[in-house]
């Protein structure tokens, strides 16, 4: 049986782990969305090579 202190540390570690997971997912999703929108909204100039 784990002690109360070990249970508290385990709960804290799980909370930090979940926070890092959501942060990484938000960063990855934001970058993917930004890259996709940049590519979709990009219009080349009329004379790209003057």
PDBQT receptor file of N, H, CA, C and O in Angstrom, charges set to zero:
ATOM      1  N   UNK A   1       0.847  -1.198   0.000  1.00  0.00    +0.000 N 
ATOM      2  CA  UNK A   1       0.000   0.000   0.000  1.00  0.00    +0.000 C 
ATOM      3  C   UNK A   1       0.878   1.242   0.000  1.00  0.00    +0.000 C 
ATOM      4  O   UNK A   1       1.841   1.333   0.760  1.00  0.00    +0.000 OA
ATOM      5  N   UNK A   2       0.542   2.184  -0.848  1.00  0.00    +0.000 N 
ATOM      6  H   UNK A   2      -0.241   2.110  -1.465  1.00  0.00    +0.000 HD
ATOM      7  CA  UNK A   2       1.306   3.425  -0.921  1.00  0.00    +0.000 C 
ATOM      8  C   UNK A   2       0.932   4.354   0.221  1.00  0.00    +0.000 C 
ATOM      9  O   UNK A   2      -0.205   4.357   0.692  1.00  0.00    +0.000 OA
ATOM     10  N   UNK A   3       1.885   5.126   0.648  1.00  0.00    +0.000 N 
ATOM     11  H   UNK A   3       2.808   5.123   0.265  1.00  0.00    +0.000 HD
ATOM     12  CA  UNK A   3       1.601   6.095   1.703  1.00  0.00    +0.000 C 
ATOM     13  C   UNK A   3       0.831   7.276   1.120  1.00  0.00    +0.000 C 
ATOM     14  O   UNK A   3       0.725   7.421  -0.098  1.00  0.00    +0.000 OA
ATOM     15  N   UNK A   4       0.305   8.100   1.987  1.00  0.00    +0.000 N 
ATOM     16  H   UNK A   4       0.391   7.981   2.976  1.00  0.00    +0.000 HD
ATOM     17  CA  UNK A   4      -0.468   9.257   1.543  1.00  0.00    +0.000 C 
ATOM     18  C   UNK A   4       0.411  10.218   0.740  1.00  0.00    +0.000 C 
ATOM     19  O   UNK A   4      -0.044  10.792  -0.249  1.00  0.00    +0.000 OA
ATOM     20  N   UNK A   5       1.651  10.392   1.154  1.00  0.00    +0.000 N 
ATOM     21  H   UNK A   5       2.021   9.925   1.957  1.00  0.00    +0.000 HD
ATOM     22  CA  UNK A   5       2.566  11.285   0.431  1.00  0.00    +0.000 C 
ATOM     23  C   UNK A   5       2.820  10.772  -0.986  1.00  0.00    +0.000 C 
ATOM     24  O   UNK A   5       2.868  11.555  -1.935  1.00  0.00    +0.000 OA
ATOM     25  N   UNK A   6       2.983   9.456  -1.126  1.00  0.00    +0.000 N 
ATOM     26  H   UNK A   6       2.944   8.820  -0.355  1.00  0.00    +0.000 HD
ATOM     27  CA  UNK A   6       3.194   8.884  -2.453  1.00  0.00    +0.000 C 
ATOM     28  C   UNK A   6       1.955   9.060  -3.322  1.00  0.00    +0.000 C 
ATOM     29  O   UNK A   6       2.071   9.329  -4.517  1.00  0.00    +0.000 OA
ATOM     30  N   UNK A   7       0.778   8.911  -2.738  1.00  0.00    +0.000 N 
ATOM     31  H   UNK A   7       0.684   8.692  -1.766  1.00  0.00    +0.000 HD
ATOM     32  CA  UNK A   7      -0.461   9.132  -3.481  1.00  0.00    +0.000 C 
ATOM     33  C   UNK A   7      -0.565  10.574  -3.961  1.00  0.00    +0.000 C 
ATOM     34  O   UNK A   7      -0.983  10.830  -5.091  1.00  0.00    +0.000 OA
ATOM     35  N   UNK A   8      -0.182  11.519  -3.097  1.00  0.00    +0.000 N 
ATOM     36  H   UNK A   8       0.158  11.312  -2.180  1.00  0.00    +0.000 HD
ATOM     37  CA  UNK A   8      -0.243  12.929  -3.478  1.00  0.00    +0.000 C 
ATOM     38  C   UNK A   8       0.747  13.248  -4.593  1.00  0.00    +0.000 C 
ATOM     39  O   UNK A   8       0.417  13.979  -5.527  1.00  0.00    +0.000 OA
ATOM     40  N   UNK A   9       1.957  12.702  -4.501  1.00  0.00    +0.000 N 
ATOM     41  H   UNK A   9       2.225  12.108  -3.742  1.00  0.00    +0.000 HD
ATOM     42  CA  UNK A   9       2.945  12.930  -5.553  1.00  0.00    +0.000 C 
ATOM     43  C   UNK A   9       2.497  12.302  -6.870  1.00  0.00    +0.000 C 
ATOM     44  O   UNK A   9       2.694  12.871  -7.944  1.00  0.00    +0.000 OA
ATOM     45  N   UNK A  10       1.893  11.126  -6.770  1.00  0.00    +0.000 N 
ATOM     46  H   UNK A  10       1.733  10.663  -5.898  1.00  0.00    +0.000 HD
ATOM     47  CA  UNK A  10       1.411  10.464  -7.986  1.00  0.00    +0.000 C 
ATOM     48  C   UNK A  10       0.310  11.293  -8.644  1.00  0.00    +0.000 C 
ATOM     49  O   UNK A  10       0.288  11.431  -9.867  1.00  0.00    +0.000 OA
ATOM     50  N   UNK A  11      -0.603  11.845  -7.845  1.00  0.00    +0.000 N 
ATOM     51  H   UNK A  11      -0.586  11.732  -6.851  1.00  0.00    +0.000 HD
ATOM     52  CA  UNK A  11      -1.675  12.682  -8.384  1.00  0.00    +0.000 C 
ATOM     53  C   UNK A  11      -1.103  13.949  -9.014  1.00  0.00    +0.000 C 
ATOM     54  O   UNK A  11      -1.561  14.374 -10.075  1.00  0.00    +0.000 OA
ATOM     55  N   UNK A  12      -0.110  14.550  -8.373  1.00  0.00    +0.000 N 
ATOM     56  H   UNK A  12       0.262  14.205  -7.511  1.00  0.00    +0.000 HD
ATOM     57  CA  UNK A  12       0.527  15.744  -8.923  1.00  0.00    +0.000 C 
ATOM     58  C   UNK A  12       1.231  15.419 -10.235  1.00  0.00    +0.000 C 
ATOM     59  O   UNK A  12       1.140  16.184 -11.196  1.00  0.00    +0.000 OA
ATOM     60  N   UNK A  13       1.930  14.294 -10.278  1.00  0.00    +0.000 N 
ATOM     61  H   UNK A  13       2.004  13.673  -9.498  1.00  0.00    +0.000 HD
ATOM     62  CA  UNK A  13       2.627  13.890 -11.499  1.00  0.00    +0.000 C 
ATOM     63  C   UNK A  13       1.641  13.641 -12.632  1.00  0.00    +0.000 C 
ATOM     64  O   UNK A  13       1.914  13.998 -13.778  1.00  0.00    +0.000 OA
ATOM     65  N   UNK A  14       0.509  13.037 -12.328  1.00  0.00    +0.000 N 
ATOM     66  H   UNK A  14       0.287  12.747 -11.397  1.00  0.00    +0.000 HD
ATOM     67  CA  UNK A  14      -0.502  12.795 -13.358  1.00  0.00    +0.000 C 
ATOM     68  C   UNK A  14      -1.081  14.105 -13.874  1.00  0.00    +0.000 C 
ATOM     69  O   UNK A  14      -1.341  14.239 -15.070  1.00  0.00    +0.000 OA
ATOM     70  N   UNK A  15      -1.287  15.075 -12.982  1.00  0.00    +0.000 N 
ATOM     71  H   UNK A  15      -1.076  14.966 -12.011  1.00  0.00    +0.000 HD
ATOM     72  CA  UNK A  15      -1.818  16.373 -13.395  1.00  0.00    +0.000 C 
ATOM     73  C   UNK A  15      -0.820  17.105 -14.293  1.00  0.00    +0.000 C 
ATOM     74  O   UNK A  15      -1.204  17.676 -15.314  1.00  0.00    +0.000 OA
ATOM     75  N   UNK A  16       0.454  17.088 -13.915  1.00  0.00    +0.000 N 
ATOM     76  H   UNK A  16       0.766  16.625 -13.086  1.00  0.00    +0.000 HD
ATOM     77  CA  UNK A  16       1.483  17.741 -14.734  1.00  0.00    +0.000 C 
ATOM     78  C   UNK A  16       1.604  17.034 -16.079  1.00  0.00    +0.000 C 
ATOM     79  O   UNK A  16       1.751  17.688 -17.111  1.00  0.00    +0.000 OA
ATOM     80  N   UNK A  17       1.543  15.713 -16.075  1.00  0.00    +0.000 N 
ATOM     81  H   UNK A  17       1.424  15.182 -15.236  1.00  0.00    +0.000 HD
ATOM     82  CA  UNK A  17       1.621  14.942 -17.309  1.00  0.00    +0.000 C 
ATOM     83  C   UNK A  17       0.466  15.293 -18.240  1.00  0.00    +0.000 C 
ATOM     84  O   UNK A  17       0.667  15.474 -19.441  1.00  0.00    +0.000 OA
ATOM     85  N   UNK A  18      -0.727  15.389 -17.695  1.00  0.00    +0.000 N 
ATOM     86  H   UNK A  18      -0.890  15.241 -16.719  1.00  0.00    +0.000 HD
ATOM     87  CA  UNK A  18      -1.893  15.737 -18.503  1.00  0.00    +0.000 C 
ATOM     88  C   UNK A  18      -1.779  17.161 -19.045  1.00  0.00    +0.000 C 
ATOM     89  O   UNK A  18      -2.149  17.425 -20.189  1.00  0.00    +0.000 OA
ATOM     90  N   UNK A  19      -1.269  18.073 -18.225  1.00  0.00    +0.000 N 
ATOM     91  H   UNK A  19      -0.968  17.859 -17.296  1.00  0.00    +0.000 HD
ATOM     92  CA  UNK A  19      -1.078  19.454 -18.664  1.00  0.00    +0.000 C 
ATOM     93  C   UNK A  19      -0.075  19.521 -19.815  1.00  0.00    +0.000 C 
ATOM     94  O   UNK A  19      -0.296  20.242 -20.788  1.00  0.00    +0.000 OA
ATOM     95  N   UNK A  20       1.011  18.785 -19.709  1.00  0.00    +0.000 N 
ATOM     96  H   UNK A  20       1.190  18.200 -18.918  1.00  0.00    +0.000 HD
ATOM     97  CA  UNK A  20       2.005  18.746 -20.787  1.00  0.00    +0.000 C 
ATOM     98  C   UNK A  20       1.422  18.124 -22.055  1.00  0.00    +0.000 C 
ATOM     99  O   UNK A  20       1.708  18.585 -23.161  1.00  0.00    +0.000 OA
ATOM    100  N   UNK A  21       0.616  17.093 -21.901  1.00  0.00    +0.000 N 
ATOM    101  H   UNK A  21       0.384  16.719 -21.003  1.00  0.00    +0.000 HD
ATOM    102  CA  UNK A  21      -0.022  16.469 -23.056  1.00  0.00    +0.000 C 
ATOM    103  C   UNK A  21      -0.898  17.470 -23.791  1.00  0.00    +0.000 C 
ATOM    104  O   UNK A  21      -0.791  17.610 -25.010  1.00  0.00    +0.000 OA
ATOM    105  N   UNK A  22      -1.774  18.176 -23.056  1.00  0.00    +0.000 N 
ATOM    106  H   UNK A  22      -1.861  18.063 -22.066  1.00  0.00    +0.000 HD
ATOM    107  CA  UNK A  22      -2.663  19.142 -23.701  1.00  0.00    +0.000 C 
ATOM    108  C   UNK A  22      -1.888  20.306 -24.299  1.00  0.00    +0.000 C 
ATOM    109  O   UNK A  22      -2.260  20.826 -25.351  1.00  0.00    +0.000 OA
ATOM    110  N   UNK A  23      -0.813  20.720 -23.633  1.00  0.00    +0.000 N 
ATOM    111  H   UNK A  23      -0.511  20.299 -22.778  1.00  0.00    +0.000 HD
ATOM    112  CA  UNK A  23       0.025  21.785 -24.184  1.00  0.00    +0.000 C 
ATOM    113  C   UNK A  23       0.679  21.366 -25.491  1.00  0.00    +0.000 C 
ATOM    114  O   UNK A  23       0.704  22.137 -26.450  1.00  0.00    +0.000 OA
ATOM    115  N   UNK A  24       1.207  20.155 -25.534  1.00  0.00    +0.000 N 
ATOM    116  H   UNK A  24       1.187  19.529 -24.755  1.00  0.00    +0.000 HD
ATOM    117  CA  UNK A  24       1.842  19.655 -26.752  1.00  0.00    +0.000 C 
ATOM    118  C   UNK A  24       0.818  19.488 -27.870  1.00  0.00    +0.000 C 
ATOM    119  O   UNK A  24       1.101  19.806 -29.024  1.00  0.00    +0.000 OA
ATOM    120  N   UNK A  25      -0.369  18.991 -27.533  1.00  0.00    +0.000 N 
ATOM    121  H   UNK A  25      -0.600  18.732 -26.595  1.00  0.00    +0.000 HD
ATOM    122  CA  UNK A  25      -1.413  18.846 -28.551  1.00  0.00    +0.000 C 
ATOM    123  C   UNK A  25      -1.852  20.200 -29.094  1.00  0.00    +0.000 C 
ATOM    124  O   UNK A  25      -2.058  20.344 -30.299  1.00  0.00    +0.000 OA
ATOM    125  N   UNK A  26      -1.997  21.191 -28.222  1.00  0.00    +0.000 N 
ATOM    126  H   UNK A  26      -1.830  21.074 -27.243  1.00  0.00    +0.000 HD
ATOM    127  CA  UNK A  26      -2.392  22.529 -28.664  1.00  0.00    +0.000 C 
ATOM    128  C   UNK A  26      -1.317  23.142 -29.557  1.00  0.00    +0.000 C 
ATOM    129  O   UNK A  26      -1.633  23.746 -30.582  1.00  0.00    +0.000 OA
ATOM    130  N   UNK A  27      -0.060  22.993 -29.176  1.00  0.00    +0.000 N 
ATOM    131  H   UNK A  27       0.197  22.503 -28.343  1.00  0.00    +0.000 HD
ATOM    132  CA  UNK A  27       1.032  23.534 -29.979  1.00  0.00    +0.000 C 
ATOM    133  C   UNK A  27       1.102  22.849 -31.344  1.00  0.00    +0.000 C 
ATOM    134  O   UNK A  27       1.240  23.519 -32.367  1.00  0.00    +0.000 OA
ATOM    135  N   UNK A  28       1.009  21.530 -31.364  1.00  0.00    +0.000 N 
ATOM    136  H   UNK A  28       0.897  20.986 -30.533  1.00  0.00    +0.000 HD
ATOM    137  CA  UNK A  28       1.057  20.787 -32.617  1.00  0.00    +0.000 C 
ATOM    138  C   UNK A  28      -0.127  21.139 -33.510  1.00  0.00    +0.000 C 
ATOM    139  O   UNK A  28       0.037  21.369 -34.708  1.00  0.00    +0.000 OA
ATOM    140  N   UNK A  29      -1.318  21.180 -32.922  1.00  0.00    +0.000 N 
ATOM    141  H   UNK A  29      -1.451  20.993 -31.949  1.00  0.00    +0.000 HD
ATOM    142  CA  UNK A  29      -2.507  21.530 -33.699  1.00  0.00    +0.000 C 
ATOM    143  C   UNK A  29      -2.455  22.949 -34.221  1.00  0.00    +0.000 C 
ATOM    144  O   UNK A  29      -2.831  23.201 -35.366  1.00  0.00    +0.000 OA
ATOM    145  N   UNK A  30      -1.995  23.881 -33.401  1.00  0.00    +0.000 N 
ATOM    146  H   UNK A  30      -1.689  23.676 -32.472  1.00  0.00    +0.000 HD
ATOM    147  CA  UNK A  30      -1.882  25.272 -33.840  1.00  0.00    +0.000 C 
ATOM    148  C   UNK A  30      -0.889  25.434 -34.975  1.00  0.00    +0.000 C 
ATOM    149  O   UNK A  30      -1.146  26.167 -35.931  1.00  0.00    +0.000 OA
ATOM    150  N   UNK A  31       0.241  24.756 -34.874  1.00  0.00    +0.000 N 
ATOM    151  H   UNK A  31       0.450  24.161 -34.098  1.00  0.00    +0.000 HD
ATOM    152  CA  UNK A  31       1.235  24.828 -35.948  1.00  0.00    +0.000 C 
ATOM    153  C   UNK A  31       0.708  24.193 -37.235  1.00  0.00    +0.000 C 
ATOM    154  O   UNK A  31       0.918  24.730 -38.323  1.00  0.00    +0.000 OA
ATOM    155  N   UNK A  32       0.035  23.072 -37.118  1.00  0.00    +0.000 N 
ATOM    156  H   UNK A  32      -0.135  22.635 -36.234  1.00  0.00    +0.000 HD
ATOM    157  CA  UNK A  32      -0.526  22.416 -38.298  1.00  0.00    +0.000 C 
ATOM    158  C   UNK A  32      -1.601  23.287 -38.935  1.00  0.00    +0.000 C 
ATOM    159  O   UNK A  32      -1.654  23.418 -40.157  1.00  0.00    +0.000 OA
ATOM    160  N   UNK A  33      -2.452  23.878 -38.112  1.00  0.00    +0.000 N 
ATOM    161  H   UNK A  33      -2.408  23.772 -37.119  1.00  0.00    +0.000 HD
ATOM    162  CA  UNK A  33      -3.498  24.758 -38.633  1.00  0.00    +0.000 C 
ATOM    163  C   UNK A  33      -2.887  25.992 -39.286  1.00  0.00    +0.000 C 
ATOM    164  O   UNK A  33      -3.319  26.404 -40.363  1.00  0.00    +0.000 OA
ATOM    165  N   UNK A  34      -1.894  26.577 -38.646  1.00  0.00    +0.000 N 
ATOM    166  H   UNK A  34      -1.543  26.243 -37.772  1.00  0.00    +0.000 HD
ATOM    167  CA  UNK A  34      -1.232  27.749 -39.223  1.00  0.00    +0.000 C 
ATOM    168  C   UNK A  34      -0.551  27.438 -40.539  1.00  0.00    +0.000 C 
ATOM    169  O   UNK A  34      -0.630  28.227 -41.480  1.00  0.00    +0.000 OA
ATOM    170  N   UNK A  35       0.117  26.297 -40.616  1.00  0.00    +0.000 N 
ATOM    171  H   UNK A  35       0.182  25.656 -39.851  1.00  0.00    +0.000 HD
ATOM    172  CA  UNK A  35       0.776  25.900 -41.855  1.00  0.00    +0.000 C 
ATOM    173  C   UNK A  35      -0.249  25.650 -42.955  1.00  0.00    +0.000 C 
ATOM    174  O   UNK A  35      -0.055  26.069 -44.096  1.00  0.00    +0.000 OA
ATOM    175  N   UNK A  36      -1.330  24.974 -42.615  1.00  0.00    +0.000 N 
ATOM    176  H   UNK A  36      -1.488  24.634 -41.688  1.00  0.00    +0.000 HD
ATOM    177  CA  UNK A  36      -2.373  24.698 -43.603  1.00  0.00    +0.000 C 
ATOM    178  C   UNK A  36      -3.042  25.963 -44.100  1.00  0.00    +0.000 C 
ATOM    179  O   UNK A  36      -3.282  26.109 -45.299  1.00  0.00    +0.000 OA
ATOM    180  N   UNK A  37      -3.346  26.879 -43.196  1.00  0.00    +0.000 N 
ATOM    181  H   UNK A  37      -3.152  26.760 -42.222  1.00  0.00    +0.000 HD
ATOM    182  CA  UNK A  37      -3.975  28.132 -43.614  1.00  0.00    +0.000 C 
ATOM    183  C   UNK A  37      -3.021  28.983 -44.436  1.00  0.00    +0.000 C 
ATOM    184  O   UNK A  37      -3.440  29.628 -45.398  1.00  0.00    +0.000 OA
ATOM    185  N   UNK A  38      -1.752  28.993 -44.072  1.00  0.00    +0.000 N 
ATOM    186  H   UNK A  38      -1.412  28.470 -43.291  1.00  0.00    +0.000 HD
ATOM    187  CA  UNK A  38      -0.772  29.752 -44.841  1.00  0.00    +0.000 C 
ATOM    188  C   UNK A  38      -0.690  29.211 -46.265  1.00  0.00    +0.000 C 
ATOM    189  O   UNK A  38      -0.629  29.984 -47.221  1.00  0.00    +0.000 OA
ATOM    190  N   UNK A  39      -0.687  27.893 -46.408  1.00  0.00    +0.000 N 
ATOM    191  H   UNK A  39      -0.737  27.265 -45.631  1.00  0.00    +0.000 HD
ATOM    192  CA  UNK A  39      -0.615  27.291 -47.737  1.00  0.00    +0.000 C 
ATOM    193  C   UNK A  39      -1.909  27.518 -48.512  1.00  0.00    +0.000 C 
ATOM    194  O   UNK A  39      -1.871  27.756 -49.720  1.00  0.00    +0.000 OA
ATOM    195  N   UNK A  40      -3.044  27.448 -47.838  1.00  0.00    +0.000 N 
ATOM    196  H   UNK A  40      -3.075  27.254 -46.857  1.00  0.00    +0.000 HD
ATOM    197  CA  UNK A  40      -4.325  27.600 -48.525  1.00  0.00    +0.000 C 
ATOM    198  C   UNK A  40      -4.572  29.044 -48.948  1.00  0.00    +0.000 C 
ATOM    199  O   UNK A  40      -5.201  29.285 -49.979  1.00  0.00    +0.000 OA
ATOM    200  N   UNK A  41      -4.093  29.996 -48.176  1.00  0.00    +0.000 N 
ATOM    201  H   UNK A  41      -3.582  29.801 -47.339  1.00  0.00    +0.000 HD
ATOM    202  CA  UNK A  41      -4.363  31.405 -48.460  1.00  0.00    +0.000 C 
ATOM    203  C   UNK A  41      -3.247  32.084 -49.246  1.00  0.00    +0.000 C 
ATOM    204  O   UNK A  41      -3.355  33.266 -49.573  1.00  0.00    +0.000 OA
ATOM    205  N   UNK A  42      -2.187  31.363 -49.552  1.00  0.00    +0.000 N 
ATOM    206  H   UNK A  42      -2.099  30.402 -49.287  1.00  0.00    +0.000 HD
ATOM    207  CA  UNK A  42      -1.051  31.954 -50.263  1.00  0.00    +0.000 C 
ATOM    208  C   UNK A  42      -1.402  32.166 -51.732  1.00  0.00    +0.000 C 
ATOM    209  O   UNK A  42      -1.929  31.271 -52.394  1.00  0.00    +0.000 OA
ATOM    210  N   UNK A  43      -1.106  33.349 -52.224  1.00  0.00    +0.000 N 
ATOM    211  H   UNK A  43      -0.678  34.076 -51.686  1.00  0.00    +0.000 HD
ATOM    212  CA  UNK A  43      -1.294  33.645 -53.641  1.00  0.00    +0.000 C 
ATOM    213  C   UNK A  43       0.051  34.112 -54.196  1.00  0.00    +0.000 C 
ATOM    214  O   UNK A  43       0.628  35.070 -53.682  1.00  0.00    +0.000 OA
ATOM    215  N   UNK A  44       0.553  33.453 -55.230  1.00  0.00    +0.000 N 
ATOM    216  H   UNK A  44       0.084  32.675 -55.648  1.00  0.00    +0.000 HD
ATOM    217  CA  UNK A  44       1.840  33.876 -55.789  1.00  0.00    +0.000 C 
ATOM    218  C   UNK A  44       1.697  35.222 -56.503  1.00  0.00    +0.000 C 
ATOM    219  O   UNK A  44       0.609  35.560 -56.969  1.00  0.00    +0.000 OA
ATOM    220  N   UNK A  45       2.780  35.989 -56.593  1.00  0.00    +0.000 N 
ATOM    221  H   UNK A  45       3.664  35.715 -56.214  1.00  0.00    +0.000 HD
ATOM    222  CA  UNK A  45       2.705  37.271 -57.291  1.00  0.00    +0.000 C 
ATOM    223  C   UNK A  45       2.516  37.071 -58.793  1.00  0.00    +0.000 C 
ATOM    224  O   UNK A  45       2.792  35.998 -59.330  1.00  0.00    +0.000 OA
ATOM    225  N   UNK A  46       2.041  38.123 -59.462  1.00  0.00    +0.000 N 
ATOM    226  H   UNK A  46       1.817  38.995 -59.026  1.00  0.00    +0.000 HD
ATOM    227  CA  UNK A  46       1.804  38.035 -60.909  1.00  0.00    +0.000 C 
ATOM    228  C   UNK A  46       3.102  37.786 -61.675  1.00  0.00    +0.000 C 
ATOM    229  O   UNK A  46       3.120  37.012 -62.632  1.00  0.00    +0.000 OA
ATOM    230  N   UNK A  47       4.173  38.433 -61.262  1.00  0.00    +0.000 N 
ATOM    231  H   UNK A  47       4.158  39.062 -60.484  1.00  0.00    +0.000 HD
ATOM    232  CA  UNK A  47       5.471  38.239 -61.916  1.00  0.00    +0.000 C 
ATOM    233  C   UNK A  47       6.478  37.783 -60.865  1.00  0.00    +0.000 C 
ATOM    234  O   UNK A  47       7.159  38.610 -60.259  1.00  0.00    +0.000 OA
ATOM    235  N   UNK A  48       6.576  36.488 -60.647  1.00  0.00    +0.000 N 
ATOM    236  H   UNK A  48       6.022  35.815 -61.139  1.00  0.00    +0.000 HD
ATOM    237  CA  UNK A  48       7.460  36.004 -59.593  1.00  0.00    +0.000 C 
ATOM    238  C   UNK A  48       8.947  36.174 -59.923  1.00  0.00    +0.000 C 
ATOM    239  O   UNK A  48       9.774  36.302 -59.020  1.00  0.00    +0.000 OA
ATOM    240  N   UNK A  49       9.282  36.177 -61.208  1.00  0.00    +0.000 N 
ATOM    241  H   UNK A  49       8.610  36.073 -61.941  1.00  0.00    +0.000 HD
ATOM    242  CA  UNK A  49      10.685  36.302 -61.619  1.00  0.00    +0.000 C 
ATOM    243  C   UNK A  49      10.807  37.479 -62.575  1.00  0.00    +0.000 C 
ATOM    244  O   UNK A  49      10.654  37.314 -63.785  1.00  0.00    +0.000 OA
ATOM    245  N   UNK A  50      11.081  38.661 -62.045  1.00  0.00    +0.000 N 
ATOM    246  H   UNK A  50      11.205  38.795 -61.062  1.00  0.00    +0.000 HD
ATOM    247  CA  UNK A  50      11.136  39.850 -62.931  1.00  0.00    +0.000 C 
ATOM    248  C   UNK A  50      12.313  39.832 -63.879  1.00  0.00    +0.000 C 
ATOM    249  O   UNK A  50      12.481  40.759 -64.672  1.00  0.00    +0.000 OA
TER     250      UNK A  50
